[in-house]
Protein backbone atom coordinates (compact mmCIF):
# COMPACT_ATOMS: atom_id res chain seq x y z
CA UNK A 1 0.00 0.00 0.00
CA UNK A 2 1.44 3.34 -1.00
CA UNK A 3 1.14 6.67 0.74
CA UNK A 4 -1.27 7.88 -1.95
CA UNK A 5 -3.69 4.95 -1.79
CA UNK A 6 -7.11 5.09 -0.20
CA UNK A 7 -7.96 3.11 2.90
CA UNK A 8 -9.56 -0.18 1.82
CA UNK A 9 -12.28 -1.65 3.99
CA UNK A 10 -11.21 -5.01 5.38
CA UNK A 11 -13.89 -7.58 4.50
CA UNK A 12 -15.29 -9.86 7.16
CA UNK A 13 -16.55 -13.40 7.02
CA UNK A 14 -15.47 -15.45 4.04
CA UNK A 15 -11.84 -16.51 3.74
CA UNK A 16 -11.87 -16.02 -0.04
CA UNK A 17 -12.81 -12.36 0.35
CA UNK A 18 -10.05 -11.84 2.90
CA UNK A 19 -7.46 -13.54 0.69
CA UNK A 20 -8.44 -11.38 -2.28
CA UNK A 21 -8.23 -8.31 -0.06
CA UNK A 22 -4.66 -9.10 1.03
CA UNK A 23 -3.62 -9.85 -2.54
CA UNK A 24 -4.96 -6.45 -3.58
CA UNK A 25 -3.19 -4.71 -0.70
CA UNK A 26 0.13 -6.30 -1.65
CA UNK A 27 -0.40 -5.86 -5.38
CA UNK A 28 0.10 -9.59 -6.00
CA UNK A 29 -1.62 -11.55 -8.75
CA UNK A 30 -2.96 -15.06 -8.28
CA UNK A 31 -0.10 -16.34 -10.44
CA UNK A 32 2.56 -14.54 -8.40
CA UNK A 33 1.03 -15.78 -5.14
CA UNK A 34 0.92 -19.29 -6.55
CA UNK A 35 4.61 -19.27 -7.46
CA UNK A 36 5.70 -17.82 -4.11
CA UNK A 37 3.47 -19.90 -1.83
CA UNK A 38 3.69 -23.20 -3.67
CA UNK A 39 -0.09 -23.36 -4.08
CA UNK A 40 -1.57 -23.85 -7.53
CA UNK A 41 -3.20 -20.87 -9.20
CA UNK A 42 -6.28 -23.03 -9.81
CA UNK A 43 -6.59 -23.72 -6.07
CA UNK A 44 -6.20 -20.03 -5.22
CA UNK A 45 -8.91 -19.18 -7.73
CA UNK A 46 -11.22 -21.82 -6.23
CA UNK A 47 -10.49 -20.55 -2.69
CA UNK A 48 -11.30 -16.94 -3.57
CA UNK A 49 -14.52 -17.94 -5.32
CA UNK A 50 -15.60 -20.04 -2.34
CA UNK A 51 -15.47 -23.31 -4.31
CA UNK A 52 -12.64 -24.72 -2.19
CA UNK A 53 -11.84 -24.66 1.54
CA UNK A 54 -8.09 -24.39 2.20
CA UNK A 55 -6.29 -26.53 4.74
CA UNK A 56 -4.71 -24.94 7.79
CA UNK A 57 -1.21 -25.30 6.34
CA UNK A 58 -2.33 -23.59 3.14
CA UNK A 59 -3.87 -20.69 5.08
CA UNK A 60 -0.62 -20.11 6.95
CA UNK A 61 1.48 -20.46 3.78
CA UNK A 62 -0.61 -17.88 1.95
CA UNK A 63 -0.57 -15.49 4.94
CA UNK A 64 3.21 -15.85 5.29
CA UNK A 65 3.75 -15.16 1.59
CA UNK A 66 1.55 -12.06 1.72
CA UNK A 67 3.31 -10.85 4.91
CA UNK A 68 0.00 -10.57 6.73
CA UNK A 69 0.43 -9.21 10.29
CA UNK A 70 -0.05 -11.80 13.04
CA UNK A 71 -3.30 -10.31 14.34
CA UNK A 72 -4.81 -10.52 10.87
CA UNK A 73 -3.43 -14.06 10.35
CA UNK A 74 -5.58 -15.13 13.28
CA UNK A 75 -8.57 -13.56 11.52
CA UNK A 76 -7.74 -15.51 8.36
CA UNK A 77 -7.57 -18.76 10.31
CA UNK A 78 -10.93 -18.09 11.97
CA UNK A 79 -12.51 -17.25 8.61
CA UNK A 80 -11.27 -20.58 7.26
CA UNK A 81 -12.68 -22.45 10.26
CA UNK A 82 -9.48 -22.96 12.28
CA UNK A 83 -8.39 -21.83 15.72
CA UNK A 84 -5.94 -18.91 15.94
CA UNK A 85 -2.32 -19.89 16.48
CA UNK A 86 -0.80 -16.56 17.53
CA UNK A 87 -1.33 -15.44 21.12
CA UNK A 88 -3.14 -12.15 21.55
CA UNK A 89 -2.19 -11.80 25.21
CA UNK A 90 -1.44 -8.19 26.23
CA UNK A 91 2.06 -6.78 26.12
CA UNK A 92 2.51 -7.14 29.90
CA UNK A 93 1.26 -10.75 30.14
CA UNK A 94 3.45 -13.36 31.79
CA UNK A 95 4.42 -14.88 28.44
CA UNK A 96 5.89 -11.50 27.46
CA UNK A 97 8.03 -11.30 30.60
CA UNK A 98 11.39 -11.79 28.89
CA UNK A 99 10.57 -9.20 26.20
CA UNK A 100 9.37 -6.67 28.76
CA UNK A 101 12.51 -7.18 30.86
CA UNK A 102 14.67 -6.57 27.79
CA UNK A 103 12.75 -3.38 27.00
CA UNK A 104 13.16 -2.18 30.58
CA UNK A 105 16.93 -2.67 30.30
CA UNK A 106 17.13 -0.78 27.01
CA UNK A 107 15.08 2.23 28.11
CA UNK A 108 17.01 2.44 31.39
CA UNK A 109 20.37 2.37 29.61
CA UNK A 110 19.28 5.17 27.27
CA UNK A 111 19.35 7.80 30.03
CA UNK A 112 19.64 10.78 29.96
CA UNK A 113 17.81 10.77 26.62
CA UNK A 114 14.12 9.85 26.25
CA UNK A 115 13.17 6.27 25.36
CA UNK A 116 9.54 5.23 24.86
CA UNK A 117 7.81 1.90 24.23
CA UNK A 118 4.55 2.17 22.27
CA UNK A 119 1.92 -0.09 20.75
CA UNK A 120 0.85 -0.12 17.10
CA UNK A 121 -1.18 3.08 17.56
CA UNK A 122 1.56 5.07 19.34
CA UNK A 123 0.02 4.65 22.78
CA UNK A 124 2.75 4.85 25.44
CA UNK A 125 3.30 1.62 27.37
CA UNK A 126 6.64 2.27 29.06
CA UNK A 127 9.27 5.01 29.32
CA UNK A 128 12.54 5.67 31.04
CA UNK A 129 12.78 8.46 33.61
CA UNK A 130 14.20 10.84 31.00
CA UNK A 131 11.05 10.89 28.85
CA UNK A 132 8.59 12.49 31.31
CA UNK A 133 11.40 14.69 32.61
CA UNK A 134 11.98 15.95 29.06
CA UNK A 135 8.32 16.65 28.24
CA UNK A 136 7.63 18.19 31.65
CA UNK A 137 10.29 20.74 30.78
CA UNK A 138 7.80 22.14 28.26
CA UNK A 139 4.33 21.29 29.63
CA UNK A 140 2.68 19.86 32.73
CA UNK A 141 2.21 16.24 31.72
CA UNK A 142 0.17 15.50 34.86
CA UNK A 143 -2.52 17.91 33.65
CA UNK A 144 -3.13 15.97 30.42
CA UNK A 145 -6.25 13.80 30.37
CA UNK A 146 -6.81 10.35 28.89
CA UNK A 147 -4.38 7.70 27.63
CA UNK A 148 -0.87 8.75 26.78
CA UNK A 149 -0.36 8.88 23.01
CA UNK A 150 2.82 10.32 21.55
CA UNK A 151 1.27 11.70 18.39
CA UNK A 152 -1.63 13.36 20.18
CA UNK A 153 0.94 14.90 22.52
CA UNK A 154 2.82 16.38 19.53
CA UNK A 155 -0.22 17.48 17.48
CA UNK A 156 -2.34 18.91 20.31
CA UNK A 157 -2.18 22.75 20.46
CA UNK A 158 -2.48 22.33 24.24
CA UNK A 159 0.42 19.86 24.26
CA UNK A 160 3.87 19.98 22.68
CA UNK A 161 2.82 21.58 19.40
CA UNK A 162 3.65 25.20 20.39
CA UNK A 163 7.22 24.07 21.13
CA UNK A 164 7.77 22.15 17.88
CA UNK A 165 10.07 23.98 15.45
CA UNK A 166 9.04 24.00 11.78
CA UNK A 167 5.65 22.59 12.73
CA UNK A 168 4.18 22.33 9.21
CA UNK A 169 6.98 20.14 7.87
CA UNK A 170 7.31 18.09 11.06
CA UNK A 171 3.59 17.30 11.07
CA UNK A 172 3.75 16.20 7.44
CA UNK A 173 6.71 13.91 8.18
CA UNK A 174 4.99 12.40 11.22
CA UNK A 175 1.79 11.67 9.28
CA UNK A 176 3.88 9.95 6.64
CA UNK A 177 5.59 7.93 9.38
CA UNK A 178 2.24 6.71 10.71
CA UNK A 179 1.34 5.55 7.23
CA UNK A 180 4.74 4.05 6.42
CA UNK A 181 5.41 2.32 9.76
CA UNK A 182 1.99 0.79 10.30
CA UNK A 183 2.24 -2.89 11.22
CA UNK A 184 2.64 -4.95 8.08
CA UNK A 185 2.57 -1.70 6.07
CA UNK A 186 -1.22 -1.83 6.18
CA UNK A 187 -3.59 0.87 7.41
CA UNK A 188 -5.86 -1.01 9.80
CA UNK A 189 -8.93 0.48 11.48
CA UNK A 190 -6.98 1.72 14.51
CA UNK A 191 -4.33 3.42 12.39
CA UNK A 192 -6.95 5.04 10.17
CA UNK A 193 -8.78 6.32 13.27
CA UNK A 194 -5.50 7.75 14.58
CA UNK A 195 -4.78 9.51 11.28
CA UNK A 196 -8.31 10.93 11.19
CA UNK A 197 -7.97 12.21 14.77
CA UNK A 198 -4.62 13.88 14.03
CA UNK A 199 -5.96 15.50 10.86
CA UNK A 200 -8.88 16.87 12.89
CA UNK A 201 -6.56 19.15 14.87
CA UNK A 202 -6.58 22.74 13.57
CA UNK A 203 -3.87 23.83 11.17
CA UNK A 204 -2.65 20.38 10.14
CA UNK A 205 -1.37 20.49 6.52
CA UNK A 206 -3.55 18.51 4.09
CA UNK A 207 -0.80 17.92 1.52
CA UNK A 208 1.15 15.52 3.75
CA UNK A 209 0.93 12.60 1.33
CA UNK A 210 2.91 14.43 -1.35
CA UNK A 211 5.41 16.13 0.98
CA UNK A 212 9.12 15.51 0.35
CA UNK A 213 11.38 16.18 3.33
CA UNK A 214 14.57 18.23 2.81
CA UNK A 215 17.59 15.99 2.21
CA UNK A 216 20.36 18.06 3.82
CA UNK A 217 20.55 15.57 6.72
CA UNK A 218 20.41 11.76 6.67
CA UNK A 219 17.36 11.92 8.98
CA UNK A 220 14.50 14.35 9.54
CA UNK A 221 15.15 15.94 12.95
CA UNK A 222 12.40 16.87 15.38
CA UNK A 223 13.13 20.24 16.92
CA UNK A 224 11.79 21.56 20.26
CA UNK A 225 12.05 25.22 21.21
CA UNK A 226 13.41 25.72 24.73
CA UNK A 227 14.07 29.27 25.95
CA UNK A 228 14.59 30.50 22.42
CA UNK A 229 16.97 27.65 21.52
CA UNK A 230 15.97 24.81 19.18
CA UNK A 231 16.93 21.38 20.50
CA UNK A 232 17.09 18.95 17.58
CA UNK A 233 16.65 15.19 17.96
CA UNK A 234 16.17 12.17 15.76
CA UNK A 235 14.85 8.77 16.71
CA UNK A 236 15.82 5.14 16.22
CA UNK A 237 12.95 2.68 16.16
CA UNK A 238 13.40 -0.93 17.24
CA UNK A 239 10.97 -3.84 16.93
CA UNK A 240 11.05 -7.39 18.25
CA UNK A 241 12.72 -9.87 15.90
CA UNK A 242 10.80 -12.96 14.70
CA UNK A 243 7.70 -12.32 16.85
CA UNK A 244 5.25 -15.18 17.49
CA UNK A 245 2.92 -13.13 19.66
CA UNK A 246 0.63 -10.35 18.39
CA UNK A 247 1.68 -7.90 21.10
CA UNK A 248 5.37 -8.60 20.47
CA UNK A 249 4.98 -7.80 16.77
CA UNK A 250 3.15 -4.56 17.52
CA UNK A 251 5.63 -3.15 20.05
CA UNK A 252 7.77 -0.18 18.98
CA UNK A 253 10.74 1.08 20.99
CA UNK A 254 11.68 4.64 20.08
CA UNK A 255 14.91 6.17 21.40
CA UNK A 256 15.63 9.86 20.94
CA UNK A 257 19.16 11.04 20.19
CA UNK A 258 20.60 14.55 19.83
CA UNK A 259 20.97 15.46 16.15
CA UNK A 260 23.94 17.77 16.74
CA UNK A 261 26.62 18.58 19.32
CA UNK A 262 24.91 21.79 20.45
CA UNK A 263 21.71 19.90 21.30
CA UNK A 264 23.62 17.21 23.16
CA UNK A 265 25.47 19.80 25.27
CA UNK A 266 22.28 21.74 26.01
CA UNK A 267 20.36 18.56 26.85
CA UNK A 268 23.06 17.45 29.27
CA UNK A 269 23.05 20.88 30.88
CA UNK A 270 19.27 21.02 31.32
CA UNK A 271 18.62 17.50 32.47
CA UNK A 272 21.75 16.89 34.52
CA UNK A 273 20.49 19.71 36.75
CA UNK A 274 17.09 17.99 36.97
CA UNK A 275 18.75 14.73 38.00
CA UNK A 276 20.68 16.39 40.83
CA UNK A 277 17.48 17.92 42.16
CA UNK A 278 15.59 14.60 42.32
C-alpha positions as CSV (number, residue, x, y, z in Angstrom):
1,X,0.0,0.0,0.0
2,X,1.4,3.3,-1.0
3,X,1.1,6.7,0.7
4,X,-1.3,7.9,-1.9
5,X,-3.7,4.9,-1.8
6,X,-7.1,5.1,-0.2
7,X,-8.0,3.1,2.9
8,X,-9.6,-0.2,1.8
9,X,-12.3,-1.7,4.0
10,X,-11.2,-5.0,5.4
11,X,-13.9,-7.6,4.5
12,X,-15.3,-9.9,7.2
13,X,-16.5,-13.4,7.0
14,X,-15.5,-15.4,4.0
15,X,-11.8,-16.5,3.7
16,X,-11.9,-16.0,0.0
17,X,-12.8,-12.4,0.4
18,X,-10.1,-11.8,2.9
19,X,-7.5,-13.5,0.7
20,X,-8.4,-11.4,-2.3
21,X,-8.2,-8.3,-0.1
22,X,-4.7,-9.1,1.0
23,X,-3.6,-9.8,-2.5
24,X,-5.0,-6.5,-3.6
25,X,-3.2,-4.7,-0.7
26,X,0.1,-6.3,-1.7
27,X,-0.4,-5.9,-5.4
28,X,0.1,-9.6,-6.0
29,X,-1.6,-11.6,-8.8
30,X,-3.0,-15.1,-8.3
31,X,-0.1,-16.3,-10.4
32,X,2.6,-14.5,-8.4
33,X,1.0,-15.8,-5.1
34,X,0.9,-19.3,-6.6
35,X,4.6,-19.3,-7.5
36,X,5.7,-17.8,-4.1
37,X,3.5,-19.9,-1.8
38,X,3.7,-23.2,-3.7
39,X,-0.1,-23.4,-4.1
40,X,-1.6,-23.8,-7.5
41,X,-3.2,-20.9,-9.2
42,X,-6.3,-23.0,-9.8
43,X,-6.6,-23.7,-6.1
44,X,-6.2,-20.0,-5.2
45,X,-8.9,-19.2,-7.7
46,X,-11.2,-21.8,-6.2
47,X,-10.5,-20.5,-2.7
48,X,-11.3,-16.9,-3.6
49,X,-14.5,-17.9,-5.3
50,X,-15.6,-20.0,-2.3
51,X,-15.5,-23.3,-4.3
52,X,-12.6,-24.7,-2.2
53,X,-11.8,-24.7,1.5
54,X,-8.1,-24.4,2.2
55,X,-6.3,-26.5,4.7
56,X,-4.7,-24.9,7.8
57,X,-1.2,-25.3,6.3
58,X,-2.3,-23.6,3.1
59,X,-3.9,-20.7,5.1
60,X,-0.6,-20.1,6.9
61,X,1.5,-20.5,3.8
62,X,-0.6,-17.9,1.9
63,X,-0.6,-15.5,4.9
64,X,3.2,-15.8,5.3
65,X,3.8,-15.2,1.6
66,X,1.6,-12.1,1.7
67,X,3.3,-10.8,4.9
68,X,0.0,-10.6,6.7
69,X,0.4,-9.2,10.3
70,X,0.0,-11.8,13.0
71,X,-3.3,-10.3,14.3
72,X,-4.8,-10.5,10.9
73,X,-3.4,-14.1,10.4
74,X,-5.6,-15.1,13.3
75,X,-8.6,-13.6,11.5
76,X,-7.7,-15.5,8.4
77,X,-7.6,-18.8,10.3
78,X,-10.9,-18.1,12.0
79,X,-12.5,-17.2,8.6
80,X,-11.3,-20.6,7.3
81,X,-12.7,-22.5,10.3
82,X,-9.5,-23.0,12.3
83,X,-8.4,-21.8,15.7
84,X,-5.9,-18.9,15.9
85,X,-2.3,-19.9,16.5
86,X,-0.8,-16.6,17.5
87,X,-1.3,-15.4,21.1
88,X,-3.1,-12.1,21.5
89,X,-2.2,-11.8,25.2
90,X,-1.4,-8.2,26.2
91,X,2.1,-6.8,26.1
92,X,2.5,-7.1,29.9
93,X,1.3,-10.8,30.1
94,X,3.4,-13.4,31.8
95,X,4.4,-14.9,28.4
96,X,5.9,-11.5,27.5
97,X,8.0,-11.3,30.6
98,X,11.4,-11.8,28.9
99,X,10.6,-9.2,26.2
100,X,9.4,-6.7,28.8
101,X,12.5,-7.2,30.9
102,X,14.7,-6.6,27.8
103,X,12.7,-3.4,27.0
104,X,13.2,-2.2,30.6
105,X,16.9,-2.7,30.3
106,X,17.1,-0.8,27.0
107,X,15.1,2.2,28.1
108,X,17.0,2.4,31.4
109,X,20.4,2.4,29.6
110,X,19.3,5.2,27.3
111,X,19.4,7.8,30.0
112,X,19.6,10.8,30.0
113,X,17.8,10.8,26.6
114,X,14.1,9.9,26.2
115,X,13.2,6.3,25.4
116,X,9.5,5.2,24.9
117,X,7.8,1.9,24.2
118,X,4.6,2.2,22.3
119,X,1.9,-0.1,20.7
120,X,0.9,-0.1,17.1
121,X,-1.2,3.1,17.6
122,X,1.6,5.1,19.3
123,X,0.0,4.7,22.8
124,X,2.7,4.8,25.4
125,X,3.3,1.6,27.4
126,X,6.6,2.3,29.1
127,X,9.3,5.0,29.3
128,X,12.5,5.7,31.0
129,X,12.8,8.5,33.6
130,X,14.2,10.8,31.0
131,X,11.0,10.9,28.9
132,X,8.6,12.5,31.3
133,X,11.4,14.7,32.6
134,X,12.0,15.9,29.1
135,X,8.3,16.7,28.2
136,X,7.6,18.2,31.7
137,X,10.3,20.7,30.8
138,X,7.8,22.1,28.3
139,X,4.3,21.3,29.6
140,X,2.7,19.9,32.7
141,X,2.2,16.2,31.7
142,X,0.2,15.5,34.9
143,X,-2.5,17.9,33.6
144,X,-3.1,16.0,30.4
145,X,-6.2,13.8,30.4
146,X,-6.8,10.3,28.9
147,X,-4.4,7.7,27.6
148,X,-0.9,8.7,26.8
149,X,-0.4,8.9,23.0
150,X,2.8,10.3,21.6
151,X,1.3,11.7,18.4
152,X,-1.6,13.4,20.2
153,X,0.9,14.9,22.5
154,X,2.8,16.4,19.5
155,X,-0.2,17.5,17.5
156,X,-2.3,18.9,20.3
157,X,-2.2,22.7,20.5
158,X,-2.5,22.3,24.2
159,X,0.4,19.9,24.3
160,X,3.9,20.0,22.7
161,X,2.8,21.6,19.4
162,X,3.6,25.2,20.4
163,X,7.2,24.1,21.1
164,X,7.8,22.1,17.9
165,X,10.1,24.0,15.5
166,X,9.0,24.0,11.8
167,X,5.7,22.6,12.7
168,X,4.2,22.3,9.2
169,X,7.0,20.1,7.9
170,X,7.3,18.1,11.1
171,X,3.6,17.3,11.1
172,X,3.7,16.2,7.4
173,X,6.7,13.9,8.2
174,X,5.0,12.4,11.2
175,X,1.8,11.7,9.3
176,X,3.9,9.9,6.6
177,X,5.6,7.9,9.4
178,X,2.2,6.7,10.7
179,X,1.3,5.6,7.2
180,X,4.7,4.1,6.4
181,X,5.4,2.3,9.8
182,X,2.0,0.8,10.3
183,X,2.2,-2.9,11.2
184,X,2.6,-4.9,8.1
185,X,2.6,-1.7,6.1
186,X,-1.2,-1.8,6.2
187,X,-3.6,0.9,7.4
188,X,-5.9,-1.0,9.8
189,X,-8.9,0.5,11.5
190,X,-7.0,1.7,14.5
191,X,-4.3,3.4,12.4
192,X,-6.9,5.0,10.2
193,X,-8.8,6.3,13.3
194,X,-5.5,7.8,14.6
195,X,-4.8,9.5,11.3
196,X,-8.3,10.9,11.2
197,X,-8.0,12.2,14.8
198,X,-4.6,13.9,14.0
199,X,-6.0,15.5,10.9
200,X,-8.9,16.9,12.9
201,X,-6.6,19.2,14.9
202,X,-6.6,22.7,13.6
203,X,-3.9,23.8,11.2
204,X,-2.7,20.4,10.1
205,X,-1.4,20.5,6.5
206,X,-3.5,18.5,4.1
207,X,-0.8,17.9,1.5
208,X,1.2,15.5,3.8
209,X,0.9,12.6,1.3
210,X,2.9,14.4,-1.4
211,X,5.4,16.1,1.0
212,X,9.1,15.5,0.3
213,X,11.4,16.2,3.3
214,X,14.6,18.2,2.8
215,X,17.6,16.0,2.2
216,X,20.4,18.1,3.8
217,X,20.6,15.6,6.7
218,X,20.4,11.8,6.7
219,X,17.4,11.9,9.0
220,X,14.5,14.3,9.5
221,X,15.1,15.9,12.9
222,X,12.4,16.9,15.4
223,X,13.1,20.2,16.9
224,X,11.8,21.6,20.3
225,X,12.1,25.2,21.2
226,X,13.4,25.7,24.7
227,X,14.1,29.3,26.0
228,X,14.6,30.5,22.4
229,X,17.0,27.7,21.5
230,X,16.0,24.8,19.2
231,X,16.9,21.4,20.5
232,X,17.1,19.0,17.6
233,X,16.6,15.2,18.0
234,X,16.2,12.2,15.8
235,X,14.8,8.8,16.7
236,X,15.8,5.1,16.2
237,X,12.9,2.7,16.2
238,X,13.4,-0.9,17.2
239,X,11.0,-3.8,16.9
240,X,11.1,-7.4,18.2
241,X,12.7,-9.9,15.9
242,X,10.8,-13.0,14.7
243,X,7.7,-12.3,16.9
244,X,5.3,-15.2,17.5
245,X,2.9,-13.1,19.7
246,X,0.6,-10.4,18.4
247,X,1.7,-7.9,21.1
248,X,5.4,-8.6,20.5
249,X,5.0,-7.8,16.8
250,X,3.1,-4.6,17.5
251,X,5.6,-3.1,20.1
252,X,7.8,-0.2,19.0
253,X,10.7,1.1,21.0
254,X,11.7,4.6,20.1
255,X,14.9,6.2,21.4
256,X,15.6,9.9,20.9
257,X,19.2,11.0,20.2
258,X,20.6,14.6,19.8
259,X,21.0,15.5,16.1
260,X,23.9,17.8,16.7
261,X,26.6,18.6,19.3
262,X,24.9,21.8,20.5
263,X,21.7,19.9,21.3
264,X,23.6,17.2,23.2
265,X,25.5,19.8,25.3
266,X,22.3,21.7,26.0
267,X,20.4,18.6,26.8
268,X,23.1,17.4,29.3
269,X,23.0,20.9,30.9
270,X,19.3,21.0,31.3
271,X,18.6,17.5,32.5
272,X,21.7,16.9,34.5
273,X,20.5,19.7,36.7
274,X,17.1,18.0,37.0
275,X,18.7,14.7,38.0
276,X,20.7,16.4,40.8
277,X,17.5,17.9,42.2
278,X,15.6,14.6,42.3
